[in-house]
């Protein structure tokens, strides 16, 4: 193998691959990335057997070839070289980086040892805006919790339905849904459960990618792919195994009727909750007293050995008087994802589920359970 590539392109590909390559004593090959030539491109690949990535960068190829080298050490070396163009040579499983003033050799291994990264079949992909998809996934990605008993809720449900994509996540104590709407209907309706770890890797890889993203799907695998700006060729392709099983029927637990609703300013409400959290108890408890007559929401917290906090804010209140307790961390997680100036907080009962929604928008909702008090 012999080629020349811009340092900027090589650096970008290596940094993305380093997010996937993992150090493991059982399979040392997974610490490596695979470098191989494909026509006018250098392809860089890494996998941890659950997820995998391919990156293509335009290069001047003088001799075809491929080699596996440690991802971390190659990334560190390339990052420190004060060069605009990088010359790479491979000979007898040794990668050489040479210039007039620099000569570096990295011992590699046979590319035949590198695991095969699954490729999508010849199926028609779903095509979405990359940044919109990332924003929606990010809004629910922190909620799932690892569960060996219920692996389905360890991931995020991604569903293509008519003219929107919905992403749902739950940890049994709370549930969030985010939708992306489109002007046209999808020709096919599918859903899959993306592992939370994969969702986080996906966001690390694609959160800065503009333009379209292609999504290929099979019953056990999903692929996400972006294109180069310079040419009609894939730039990044990320693949992940999916969680098998049926996702819980979350629509059954969405409250239909509420005894009390408040409408408040998001930033004002958040400021009061964050201040109250500083004096909350060991269970992160914050108490709310809602008075429909005066249209006042009182916010209270206390810790016996620290002190007590109490404040009140005005808001539109409909329904019955209620006193209810929530975990402030869960509360902030839901409110933070609201993208409107005002939001609606609805309560079914003292011990029943509550719902947070943006005002006059139907693209997001967040359900959480109150803390039961004796």
C-alpha positions as CSV (number, residue, x, y, z in Angstrom):
1,X,0.0,0.0,0.0
2,X,1.2,3.5,-0.9
3,X,-0.8,6.7,-0.8
4,X,-0.9,10.4,0.1
5,X,-3.8,11.9,2.0
6,X,-4.5,15.3,3.5
7,X,-3.8,15.3,7.3
8,X,-7.2,16.9,7.9
9,X,-9.0,14.0,6.3
10,X,-6.9,11.3,7.9
11,X,-7.2,12.9,11.3
12,X,-11.0,13.1,11.0
13,X,-11.3,9.5,10.1
14,X,-9.0,8.3,12.8
15,X,-10.7,10.3,15.5
16,X,-14.0,8.8,14.6
17,X,-12.6,5.3,14.5
18,X,-11.0,5.7,17.9
19,X,-14.4,6.2,19.4
20,X,-15.2,2.6,18.4
21,X,-11.9,0.7,18.8
22,X,-11.7,-0.7,22.3
23,X,-8.8,-2.1,24.3
24,X,-9.6,-5.7,25.2
25,X,-7.4,-8.6,26.4
26,X,-9.7,-11.2,25.0
27,X,-9.5,-9.8,21.4
28,X,-6.5,-7.5,20.9
29,X,-7.4,-7.1,17.2
30,X,-10.3,-4.8,18.3
31,X,-7.7,-2.2,19.4
32,X,-6.8,-1.8,15.8
33,X,-8.3,0.0,12.8
34,X,-8.2,-1.4,9.3
35,X,-6.6,0.9,6.7
36,X,-7.4,-0.2,3.1
37,X,-7.5,1.4,-0.3
38,X,-10.7,1.6,-2.4
39,X,-10.2,3.2,-5.8
40,X,-9.5,6.9,-5.0
41,X,-10.2,6.6,-1.3
42,X,-8.6,5.5,1.9
43,X,-11.1,3.5,4.0
44,X,-10.6,3.4,7.8
45,X,-12.6,0.8,9.7
46,X,-13.0,-0.2,13.4
47,X,-15.4,-2.5,15.3
48,X,-16.1,-3.7,18.8
49,X,-18.3,-6.5,17.5
50,X,-21.5,-4.7,18.7
51,X,-20.9,-1.6,16.5
52,X,-18.7,-0.7,13.6
53,X,-17.6,2.3,11.6
54,X,-16.3,2.9,8.1
55,X,-14.8,6.2,7.0
56,X,-13.7,7.1,3.5
57,X,-11.3,10.0,2.7
58,X,-10.2,11.1,-0.8
59,X,-6.5,10.1,-1.3
60,X,-3.9,9.8,-4.1
61,X,-3.5,6.0,-4.4
62,X,-0.2,4.8,-5.9
63,X,-0.4,1.2,-4.7
64,X,-3.4,-0.8,-3.5
65,X,-3.2,-2.5,-0.1
66,X,-4.4,-2.8,3.5
67,X,-3.1,-3.2,7.0
68,X,-4.3,-3.2,10.6
69,X,-2.6,-0.9,13.1
70,X,-3.3,0.3,16.7
71,X,-6.0,3.0,16.4
72,X,-4.9,5.0,19.4
73,X,-1.2,5.3,18.7
74,X,-1.7,6.1,15.0
75,X,-4.2,8.8,15.9
76,X,-1.8,10.4,18.4
77,X,1.1,10.3,15.9
78,X,-0.8,11.8,13.0
79,X,-2.3,14.5,15.3
80,X,1.1,15.7,16.3
81,X,2.8,15.8,12.9
82,X,3.1,19.3,11.5
83,X,2.3,18.3,8.0
84,X,-0.5,19.1,5.5
85,X,-0.2,15.9,3.6
86,X,0.6,12.5,5.0
87,X,2.5,9.8,3.0
88,X,1.6,6.3,4.0
89,X,3.5,3.1,3.0
90,X,2.8,-0.5,4.0
91,X,5.5,-3.2,3.8
92,X,5.4,-6.6,5.5
93,X,2.7,-5.5,8.0
94,X,4.6,-2.4,9.0
95,X,3.0,1.0,8.4
96,X,5.5,3.7,7.5
97,X,4.9,7.5,7.7
98,X,7.6,9.3,5.8
99,X,8.5,12.8,4.9
100,X,11.7,14.8,4.4
101,X,12.0,15.4,8.1
102,X,9.9,12.6,9.6
103,X,10.1,8.8,9.5
104,X,7.8,6.7,11.7
105,X,7.1,3.0,11.7
106,X,4.2,1.3,13.4
107,X,4.0,-2.4,13.6
108,X,0.7,-3.7,12.3
109,X,-1.0,-7.1,12.0
110,X,-2.5,-9.0,9.1
111,X,-5.8,-7.5,7.9
112,X,-7.1,-11.1,7.6
113,X,-7.5,-11.1,11.4
114,X,-9.8,-8.1,11.4
115,X,-13.5,-9.0,12.0
116,X,-16.0,-8.5,9.1
117,X,-18.2,-5.4,9.6
118,X,-21.7,-6.2,8.2
119,X,-22.9,-4.3,5.2
120,X,-26.4,-3.3,4.3
121,X,-28.2,-5.4,1.7
122,X,-29.5,-3.7,-1.5
123,X,-32.5,-2.2,0.2
124,X,-33.9,1.3,-0.1
125,X,-32.9,3.5,2.8
126,X,-34.8,6.1,4.7
127,X,-33.3,9.5,4.1
128,X,-33.5,12.2,6.8
129,X,-31.9,15.4,7.9
130,X,-28.8,14.5,10.0
131,X,-29.0,17.3,12.5
132,X,-32.7,16.9,13.1
133,X,-32.3,13.2,13.7
134,X,-29.4,13.8,16.1
135,X,-31.3,16.4,18.0
136,X,-34.3,14.1,18.4
137,X,-32.2,11.2,19.5
138,X,-30.3,13.3,21.9
139,X,-33.5,14.5,23.6
140,X,-34.3,10.9,24.8
141,X,-30.9,9.2,24.9
142,X,-30.1,9.8,28.6
143,X,-33.2,8.0,29.9
144,X,-32.8,4.3,29.3
145,X,-31.1,2.2,32.1
146,X,-29.3,-1.1,31.6
147,X,-31.7,-4.0,32.5
148,X,-30.9,-7.7,32.1
149,X,-34.5,-8.6,33.2
150,X,-36.0,-6.2,30.6
151,X,-33.4,-5.6,27.9
152,X,-36.0,-3.9,25.6
153,X,-36.0,-0.8,27.8
154,X,-32.2,-0.6,27.7
155,X,-32.5,1.0,24.3
156,X,-34.4,3.6,22.4
157,X,-37.4,2.7,20.2
158,X,-37.1,4.3,16.8
159,X,-40.3,4.1,14.7
160,X,-41.1,5.3,11.2
161,X,-44.9,6.0,11.2
162,X,-46.7,7.6,8.3
163,X,-45.3,11.1,8.1
164,X,-43.1,11.2,11.2
165,X,-40.3,9.4,13.0
166,X,-40.8,8.9,16.8
167,X,-38.1,8.1,19.3
168,X,-39.2,6.7,22.7
169,X,-37.2,5.9,25.8
170,X,-38.1,4.8,29.4
171,X,-36.6,3.5,32.6
172,X,-39.9,2.5,34.1
173,X,-40.0,5.7,36.3
174,X,-40.2,8.1,33.3
175,X,-40.8,8.1,29.6
176,X,-40.0,10.5,26.8
177,X,-41.2,10.7,23.2
178,X,-39.8,13.0,20.5
179,X,-41.2,13.2,16.9
180,X,-39.8,14.6,13.7
181,X,-42.6,15.4,11.2
182,X,-42.3,15.3,7.4
183,X,-44.5,16.7,4.6
184,X,-44.7,13.2,2.9
185,X,-45.5,9.8,4.2
186,X,-43.0,7.0,4.5
187,X,-43.6,4.2,2.0
188,X,-42.8,1.6,4.8
189,X,-43.5,1.5,8.5
190,X,-40.8,-0.1,10.6
191,X,-39.4,0.1,14.2
192,X,-36.3,-1.0,15.9
193,X,-34.6,-0.7,19.4
194,X,-31.3,1.0,19.3
195,X,-29.0,0.2,22.3
196,X,-28.3,3.3,24.4
197,X,-24.5,2.8,24.0
198,X,-25.0,2.8,20.3
199,X,-27.1,5.9,20.5
200,X,-24.3,7.7,22.4
201,X,-21.7,6.6,19.9
202,X,-23.9,7.7,17.0
203,X,-24.3,11.2,18.5
204,X,-20.5,11.4,19.1
205,X,-20.0,10.6,15.4
206,X,-22.7,12.4,13.6
207,X,-23.7,15.4,15.8
208,X,-21.6,17.8,13.7
209,X,-22.5,16.2,10.3
210,X,-24.8,18.4,8.1
211,X,-26.9,17.3,5.2
212,X,-28.8,14.0,4.8
213,X,-28.3,10.8,6.6
214,X,-29.4,7.4,5.1
215,X,-30.7,4.7,7.4
216,X,-30.7,1.1,6.3
217,X,-32.4,-1.5,8.4
218,X,-32.6,-5.3,8.9
219,X,-34.2,-7.3,11.7
220,X,-30.9,-7.5,13.6
221,X,-28.8,-4.6,12.3
222,X,-29.1,-0.9,11.5
223,X,-26.8,1.3,9.4
224,X,-26.4,5.1,9.3
225,X,-24.6,6.7,6.4
226,X,-23.6,10.2,5.3
227,X,-22.3,11.3,1.9
228,X,-19.2,13.3,1.0
229,X,-19.6,16.9,-0.1
230,X,-17.0,16.6,-2.9
231,X,-18.4,13.5,-4.6
232,X,-21.4,11.1,-4.5
233,X,-19.7,8.6,-2.3
234,X,-20.3,7.5,1.4
235,X,-18.2,9.4,3.9
236,X,-19.2,7.8,7.2
237,X,-21.1,4.5,7.7
238,X,-21.9,3.5,11.3
239,X,-23.6,0.2,12.1
240,X,-25.0,-1.3,15.3
241,X,-26.7,-4.5,16.4
242,X,-30.2,-4.0,17.6
243,X,-31.9,-5.2,20.8
244,X,-34.2,-8.1,20.1
245,X,-37.7,-8.3,21.5
246,X,-40.9,-6.3,21.7
247,X,-40.9,-2.8,23.2
248,X,-43.5,-2.2,25.9
249,X,-46.8,-0.8,24.7
250,X,-46.0,2.7,26.1
251,X,-49.1,4.3,24.5
252,X,-51.2,2.5,27.2
253,X,-49.6,4.5,30.0
254,X,-50.0,7.9,28.4
255,X,-52.4,9.8,30.6
256,X,-55.6,10.9,28.9
257,X,-57.2,13.0,31.7
258,X,-55.7,15.3,34.2
259,X,-57.0,16.8,37.5
260,X,-54.7,19.8,37.4
261,X,-52.7,21.7,34.7
262,X,-50.2,24.5,35.0
263,X,-48.7,26.7,32.3
264,X,-45.4,28.4,33.2
265,X,-42.3,30.0,31.8
266,X,-39.7,27.4,31.2
267,X,-36.6,29.3,32.3
268,X,-38.2,30.8,35.4
269,X,-39.5,27.4,36.5
270,X,-36.1,25.8,35.9
271,X,-34.4,28.5,37.9
272,X,-36.6,27.9,40.9
273,X,-36.2,24.1,40.7
274,X,-32.4,24.3,40.4
275,X,-32.3,26.5,43.4
276,X,-34.6,24.2,45.4
277,X,-32.4,21.2,44.5
278,X,-29.5,22.7,46.5
279,X,-31.5,22.0,49.7
280,X,-33.3,18.9,48.7
281,X,-33.1,15.6,50.6
282,X,-31.2,12.4,49.9
283,X,-34.0,11.3,47.5
284,X,-33.8,14.5,45.5
285,X,-37.2,15.5,46.7
286,X,-38.9,18.8,45.7
287,X,-42.5,19.5,46.8
288,X,-45.0,21.5,44.8
289,X,-48.1,23.1,46.2
290,X,-50.5,24.3,43.4
291,X,-53.2,26.8,44.3
292,X,-55.8,27.3,41.4
293,X,-57.5,30.2,43.2
294,X,-54.5,32.4,43.5
295,X,-52.7,30.8,40.4
296,X,-49.6,30.3,42.4
297,X,-47.1,27.4,42.4
298,X,-45.1,27.0,45.6
299,X,-41.8,25.1,45.4
300,X,-40.3,23.7,48.6
301,X,-37.3,21.6,49.6
302,X,-35.4,20.9,52.8
303,X,-32.6,19.0,54.3
304,X,-32.6,18.7,58.1
305,X,-28.9,19.4,58.6
306,X,-28.7,22.1,55.9
307,X,-31.8,24.1,55.7
308,X,-35.0,24.9,53.9
309,X,-36.0,26.5,50.6
310,X,-39.4,28.0,49.7
311,X,-40.4,30.1,46.7
312,X,-43.5,30.7,44.5
313,X,-44.2,31.7,40.9
314,X,-47.2,32.8,39.0
315,X,-48.7,30.7,36.2
316,X,-51.9,29.7,34.6
317,X,-53.6,27.0,36.7
318,X,-56.6,24.9,35.7
319,X,-58.3,22.2,37.9
320,X,-57.9,21.1,41.5
321,X,-55.5,22.1,44.2
322,X,-52.7,19.6,44.6
323,X,-49.6,19.0,46.6
324,X,-47.1,16.6,44.9
325,X,-43.4,15.6,45.2
326,X,-40.9,14.9,42.3
327,X,-37.3,13.9,41.9
328,X,-35.7,17.2,40.7
329,X,-33.1,15.4,38.5
330,X,-35.8,13.7,36.5
331,X,-37.8,16.9,36.4
332,X,-34.9,18.9,35.0
333,X,-34.1,16.2,32.4
334,X,-37.6,16.6,30.9
335,X,-38.0,20.3,31.1
336,X,-34.6,21.0,29.5
337,X,-35.7,19.3,26.3
338,X,-38.6,21.7,25.9
339,X,-37.9,24.1,23.0
340,X,-40.7,26.7,23.7
341,X,-40.8,29.6,26.0
342,X,-43.7,28.2,28.0
343,X,-44.7,24.6,28.8
344,X,-47.6,22.7,30.3
345,X,-47.2,20.5,33.4
346,X,-50.2,18.2,33.9
347,X,-51.0,16.0,36.9
348,X,-53.4,13.1,37.2
349,X,-53.2,12.7,41.0
350,X,-50.8,12.8,43.9
351,X,-49.4,9.3,43.1
352,X,-50.3,9.1,39.4
353,X,-48.2,9.9,36.3
354,X,-47.6,13.6,35.3
355,X,-46.9,14.9,31.9
356,X,-44.7,17.8,30.6
357,X,-45.3,19.1,27.1
358,X,-44.3,22.3,25.1
359,X,-47.0,24.8,24.6
360,X,-48.8,24.5,21.3
361,X,-46.4,21.9,19.9
362,X,-47.0,18.1,19.6
363,X,-43.5,16.9,18.9
364,X,-42.4,16.1,22.5
365,X,-43.8,14.8,25.8
366,X,-42.3,13.6,29.0
367,X,-44.0,11.4,31.6
368,X,-42.7,11.0,35.1
369,X,-43.9,9.4,38.3
370,X,-44.1,11.4,41.5
371,X,-42.3,10.3,44.7
372,X,-44.7,8.7,47.1
373,X,-44.9,10.3,50.5
374,X,-46.0,8.7,53.8
